[in-house]
């Protein structure tokens, strides 16, 4: 029996070569640091609950102070006066102990405390965005407790405020660094404990960047004077194969009738004739003798030709932008006014729609998963009650789950995830 030892040289996603966490990878996944205000509110709620549970202890200590002073510090003289205060102290200590243990377990295994759950925050491991671990959280609590003993109220305040000068700009305080934690906003952004959402986010972050679309030269007739249009060597977007990267002046048209031969030169146009000078008025003829025949009246000059002024033709309206759906496999499809997406979309008898079948190896796309439409450069999409739902990641990092049957407008740059497939909405100039 042979044993082969394989060494895993593949880099761990989210870690730099030196083993330190990469903040850029967290941003690429869509993780958003927890706002300072909500973090303070979560801590205040945890502290308020702890104070309420510790109330029996405080009351018991106050009630026990009088019998102790009256007995002169001799425990044998306390008698039954100390029974009630001691029970109150024990109850208060038990409540705070149980509450503290529950908080540590929840924080270490699920990344939440009572305050964090109410504020929509979650603490995750900075290395793999999973649970931080129970003992890491215990160490974090011990450091906070020691700071309270050394500098009451001031020490904990400094530890919590240290997140304001985090060099990584993720709001990580010194307590978070001790616990290896990273507190994120799980309500308005990606929740790292949502396994399905994290798989999609990691898959999208690991996908190669999409190639930028090549802008073809304009064929409009209103280009600046003197600009020479160069025909591209590759196939243009209109599907016409160009003769090569040459200017129009050097291009030779194909022969007519299939016979090869030189193209006869075009004769230059004859020069324009100069306009005839205007006819001058003639001097009156001398009077004829009385017996002479009357002379015929002179022919009046022809009126000058009137040339109508050229009328400027109004420019046509510019075409609206085209919405193009760019899928994760490199496919690009121009969206129409109404279409259907799914494993095997069918518009039904008599209905007209653009049908986009999407192959998903994970088998999580429904037969008719979603509908969409592009009108006047805008785009909308609606989930058709699919089994696994439709998720949208906005350009600002927010993640939105579409409500079935509701048409949601989306701006270019948004990423739509359906099952194991995704596509990005892009806007391109109209043609």
C-alpha positions in Angstrom: 0.0 0.0 0.0 1.5 3.2 -1.1 0.9 6.5 0.5 1.2 9.8 -1.5 1.5 13.0 0.4 0.0 15.9 -1.6 1.1 19.4 -0.7 -1.7 22.0 -1.2 0.0 24.9 -2.9 -3.3 26.6 -3.9 -3.6 30.0 -2.3 -6.5 30.4 0.1 -9.1 32.9 -1.2 -9.0 36.1 0.8 -5.5 35.6 2.1 -2.3 37.3 0.9 0.8 35.3 0.2 2.1 36.2 3.7 -1.1 34.7 5.3 -2.7 38.1 6.2 -6.3 38.8 5.3 -6.9 40.8 2.1 -9.5 43.6 2.6 -10.0 43.9 -1.2 -11.3 40.3 -1.3 -13.9 41.1 1.4 -15.1 44.1 -0.6 -15.2 42.0 -3.8 -17.5 39.5 -2.0 -19.9 42.3 -1.0 -19.1 42.4 2.8 -19.8 45.8 4.3 -18.2 46.9 7.6 -20.7 47.5 10.4 -21.5 51.2 11.0 -20.1 52.6 14.1 -23.5 53.9 15.3 -25.1 50.4 15.1 -22.1 48.8 16.8 -22.5 51.3 19.7 -26.2 50.6 19.9 -25.6 46.8 20.0 -23.1 47.1 22.8 -25.5 49.4 24.7 -28.3 46.9 24.4 -26.0 44.0 25.7 -24.8 46.2 28.6 -28.4 47.2 29.5 -29.6 43.6 29.6 -26.6 42.6 31.8 -27.3 45.6 34.1 -31.0 44.4 34.5 -29.9 40.9 35.3 -27.3 42.2 37.8 -30.0 44.2 39.7 -30.6 41.5 42.4 -26.9 41.5 43.1 -26.8 45.2 43.6 -29.9 45.2 45.8 -28.5 42.3 47.9 -25.2 44.1 48.5 -27.1 47.3 49.6 -29.3 45.3 51.9 -26.4 43.3 53.3 -24.4 46.4 54.1 -26.5 47.5 57.1 -26.4 44.1 59.0 -22.6 43.8 58.3 -22.0 47.3 59.8 -24.3 46.5 62.7 -22.4 43.2 63.5 -19.1 44.9 63.5 -17.8 42.5 60.8 -18.5 39.4 62.9 -20.3 36.8 60.7 -21.7 35.0 63.7 -23.7 38.0 64.7 -25.4 38.4 61.3 -28.1 35.8 62.0 -31.1 35.7 59.7 -30.7 39.3 58.6 -28.2 38.3 56.0 -30.3 35.5 54.5 -32.4 37.6 52.1 -29.6 39.7 50.8 -27.4 36.7 50.2 -30.1 35.0 48.2 -30.5 38.1 46.1 -26.8 38.3 45.5 -26.7 34.6 44.5 -29.6 35.0 42.1 -28.1 38.0 40.5 -24.7 36.3 40.1 -26.4 33.2 38.5 -28.3 35.3 36.0 -25.3 37.3 34.9 -23.2 34.1 34.7 -25.7 32.3 32.5 -26.2 35.4 30.3 -22.5 35.8 29.9 -22.0 32.2 28.9 -24.9 32.3 26.4 -23.4 35.5 24.9 -20.0 33.9 24.5 -21.4 30.8 22.8 -23.6 32.8 20.5 -20.7 35.1 19.6 -18.2 32.4 19.1 -20.3 30.0 17.1 -22.9 32.2 15.3 -21.2 35.6 15.3 -24.0 37.4 17.2 -24.9 38.6 20.6 -28.3 39.8 21.7 -27.4 43.4 20.7 -25.7 42.4 17.4 -28.7 40.3 16.4 -31.1 43.2 17.1 -28.8 45.6 15.1 -28.4 43.2 12.2 -24.6 42.8 12.7 -22.4 39.7 12.7 -18.9 38.9 13.9 -17.0 36.6 11.6 -13.4 35.3 11.3 -11.3 37.7 9.4 -9.6 34.7 7.6 -12.4 32.7 6.2 -15.6 34.7 7.2 -16.9 31.8 9.3 -17.4 31.6 13.1 -14.7 33.3 15.1 -14.5 30.5 17.6 -15.5 30.2 21.3 -12.0 30.6 22.8 -11.2 33.6 20.6 -14.3 35.3 21.9 -13.4 34.4 25.4 -10.0 36.0 25.0 -11.6 39.1 23.6 -13.9 39.2 26.7 -11.0 38.8 29.1 -9.1 41.7 27.5 -12.3 43.9 27.9 -12.7 42.8 31.5 -9.0 43.6 32.3 -9.4 47.1 30.7 -12.4 47.7 32.9 -10.3 46.8 36.0 -7.3 48.9 35.1 -9.2 52.0 33.8 -12.9 51.8 34.7 -15.1 53.0 31.8 -12.1 54.7 30.1 -10.3 51.5 29.1 -13.3 49.9 27.4 -14.1 53.2 25.7 -10.6 53.4 24.2 -10.8 49.8 23.0 -14.1 50.4 21.3 -13.0 53.7 19.8 -9.9 52.2 18.3 -11.9 51.0 15.3 -12.0 54.6 14.1 -8.3 54.5 13.2 -8.2 51.1 11.6 -5.5 51.2 8.9 -7.6 48.8 6.7 -10.7 51.1 7.0 -12.9 48.2 8.1 -13.7 49.5 11.5 -11.8 46.7 13.3 -11.0 47.7 16.9 -8.2 46.3 19.1 -10.7 43.9 20.6 -11.6 42.6 17.1 -7.9 42.0 16.4 -7.5 40.1 19.6 -10.4 37.9 18.7 -9.6 37.7 15.0 -13.0 39.1 14.2 -14.5 41.3 11.6 -17.9 42.9 12.3 -20.0 43.2 9.2 -23.5 44.5 8.3 -25.6 41.4 7.7 -28.9 43.2 7.3 -28.2 45.6 4.4 -25.4 43.6 2.7 -24.1 40.1 2.3 -24.5 37.8 5.3 -21.5 35.6 5.6 -23.5 32.8 7.4 -25.8 32.5 4.4 -24.1 29.6 2.7 -25.9 29.9 -0.6 -25.2 33.6 -0.9 -21.5 33.1 0.0 -21.1 30.4 -2.6 -22.5 32.7 -5.3 -20.4 35.6 -4.0 -17.1 33.6 -4.0 -17.9 32.2 -7.5 -18.5 35.7 -8.9 -15.4 37.1 -7.2 -13.3 34.3 -8.7 -14.7 34.8 -12.2 -12.3 36.5 -14.6 -13.2 40.1 -15.4 -15.3 40.7 -18.5 -13.6 42.1 -21.6 -14.6 45.6 -22.4 -16.7 46.0 -25.5 -14.8 47.6 -28.4 -16.3 51.0 -29.5 -16.6 51.0 -33.2 -16.1 54.2 -35.2 -19.2 56.3 -35.9 -20.8 56.2 -39.3 -22.8 59.3 -38.7 -22.7 62.0 -41.4 -22.2 64.8 -38.8 -18.6 63.9 -37.9 -16.2 66.8 -37.6 -14.9 68.2 -40.9 -11.6 66.6 -42.0 -12.0 63.4 -40.0 -11.1 60.4 -42.1 -13.1 57.2 -41.3 -10.9 54.1 -41.1 -12.7 50.9 -41.8 -11.9 48.3 -39.1 -10.2 45.2 -40.1 -12.4 42.9 -38.1 -16.1 42.3 -38.5 -18.2 45.2 -37.4 -21.2 45.1 -35.1 -23.5 45.4 -38.2 -22.2 42.0 -39.5 -20.4 43.4 -42.5 -16.9 42.2 -43.3 -14.7 45.2 -44.1 -12.0 45.0 -46.8 -9.2 45.8 -44.4 -7.6 48.6 -42.5 -7.5 51.1 -45.4 -9.1 54.4 -46.0 -12.0 54.9 -48.4 -9.8 56.7 -50.9 -7.6 53.6 -51.5 -10.5 51.1 -51.7 -11.2 49.5 -55.1 -14.8 48.3 -55.8 -15.3 44.7 -57.0 -15.6 44.1 -60.8 -19.0 44.1 -62.3 -20.4 41.0 -63.9 -17.6 38.8 -62.6 -14.9 40.0 -65.1 -11.7 41.2 -63.7 -10.1 44.2 -65.1 -9.0 47.7 -64.3 -11.7 50.2 -63.3 -11.9 53.1 -65.8 -10.9 56.4 -64.3 -13.7 58.8 -63.7 -13.5 61.9 -66.0 -13.2 65.2 -64.1 -16.2 67.4 -64.3 -15.9 70.3 -66.8 -15.2 73.7 -65.2 -18.2 75.9 -64.7 -18.9 78.6 -67.2 -18.7 82.2 -66.0 -22.0 83.8 -65.6 -23.1 86.3 -68.3 -22.8 89.9 -67.4 -26.0 91.7 -66.7 -27.7 93.4 -69.6 -27.2 97.2 -69.6 -30.2 99.5 -70.5 -29.9 100.8 -74.1 -29.9 104.5 -74.9 -33.1 105.7 -76.7 -32.9 105.6 -80.5 -32.9 109.0 -82.4 -36.2 110.1 -83.7 -37.1 108.8 -87.1 -38.0 111.1 -90.0 -41.8 111.8 -90.3 -42.1 109.6 -93.4 -40.1 106.6 -92.0 -41.7 103.4 -90.8 -41.9 103.2 -87.0 -39.1 101.2 -85.4 -40.0 98.1 -83.5 -39.8 98.5 -79.7 -36.7 97.1 -78.0 -36.9 93.6 -76.4 -36.9 93.9 -72.6 -34.1 92.1 -70.9 -34.9 88.6 -69.4 -35.5 88.7 -65.6 -32.6 87.2 -63.6 -33.1 83.5 -62.5 -34.2 83.1 -58.9 -32.4 80.3 -57.1 -34.3 79.1 -54.1 -32.2 79.0 -50.9 -31.2 75.6 -49.6 -33.3 74.3 -46.8 -31.5 72.6 -43.9 -32.7 69.2 -43.1 -33.4 68.5 -39.4 -31.2 66.0 -37.8 -32.9 62.7 -36.8 -33.3 61.9 -33.1 -30.5 59.9 -31.5 -31.3 56.2 -31.0 -31.8 55.1 -27.3 -29.2 53.1 -25.5 -29.2 49.4 -25.9 -29.4 47.1 -22.9 -27.1 44.1 -23.2 -27.1 41.1 -20.8 -23.6 39.7 -20.4 -23.7 36.2 -18.9 -21.0 34.6 -16.7 -19.9 32.4 -19.6 -19.2 35.4 -21.9 -22.5 35.3 -23.8 -23.9 38.7 -24.6 -27.6 39.1 -25.6 -29.4 42.4 -26.4 -32.6 42.6 -24.3 -35.9 43.3 -26.0 -39.0 45.0 -24.8 -40.2 41.7 -23.1 -38.5 38.4 -22.6 -38.4 35.3 -20.4 -35.4 33.6 -18.7 -35.3 30.1 -17.4 -34.3 26.5 -18.0 -36.9 26.1 -20.8 -38.9 29.4 -21.1 -42.2 29.2 -23.0 -44.4 32.3 -23.6 -47.5 30.2 -24.2 -49.7 30.0 -27.3 -50.2 33.3 -29.1 -47.8 35.3 -26.9 -44.7 37.0 -28.2 -41.5 37.2 -26.1 -37.8 37.0 -26.3 -36.9 33.5 -24.9 -33.5 33.1 -23.3 -32.9 29.4 -22.2 -30.1 29.3 -19.5 -28.3 26.1 -18.8 -27.4 25.6 -15.1 -25.4 22.5 -14.1 -26.6 23.0 -10.5 -30.2 22.4 -11.6 -31.5 25.4 -9.5 -33.1 27.4 -12.3 -36.8 27.0 -12.8 -38.4 26.4 -16.2 -39.6 30.0 -16.4 -37.4 31.6 -13.8 -37.9 35.4 -14.5 -39.2 37.9 -16.9 -37.5 41.1 -18.1 -37.9 44.1 -20.4 -35.8 46.9 -21.9 -37.6 50.1 -22.9 -36.0 53.5 -23.9 -32.6 52.6 -22.4 -34.1 51.3 -19.1 -34.3 47.8 -17.8 -36.5 45.9 -15.3 -36.7 42.3 -14.1 -39.2 40.3 -12.1 -39.1 36.8 -10.5 -41.8 34.4 -11.8 -42.2 32.6 -8.5 -39.1 30.4 -9.0 -38.1 27.7 -6.5 -34.7 29.2 -5.5 -35.5 32.9 -6.1 -33.6 35.6 -7.9 -30.9 37.7 -6.3 -29.6 41.1 -7.4 -26.3 42.6 -6.3 -26.3 46.3 -6.8 -23.1 48.3 -7.8 -22.9 49.7 -4.2 -22.5 46.2 -2.7 -26.1 45.7 -1.5 -27.8 42.4 -2.1 -31.5 42.4 -2.9 -33.8 39.3 -3.2 -36.5 40.0 -5.8 -40.1 39.8 -4.7 -42.0 37.4 -7.0 -44.3 39.1 -9.5 -42.9 42.6 -8.8 -41.1 44.4 -11.7 -37.9 45.9 -10.2 -36.0 48.5 -12.3 -32.2 48.0 -12.4 -29.4 50.3 -13.5 -26.4 49.2 -15.6 -23.8 47.5 -13.5 -26.2 45.4 -11.5 -25.5 41.7 -11.3 -28.5 39.2 -11.4 -27.9 35.7 -9.9 -30.3 32.9 -10.8 -29.4 29.5 -9.3 -25.8 28.8 -10.4 -25.7 31.4 -13.2 -25.5 35.1 -13.3 -25.5 38.0 -15.8 -24.5 41.7 -15.7 -26.7 44.5 -17.1 -24.8 46.8 -19.4 -25.8 49.8 -21.5 -24.3 50.4 -25.0 -24.9 53.2 -27.5 -27.9 52.7 -29.8 -27.5 52.1 -33.4 
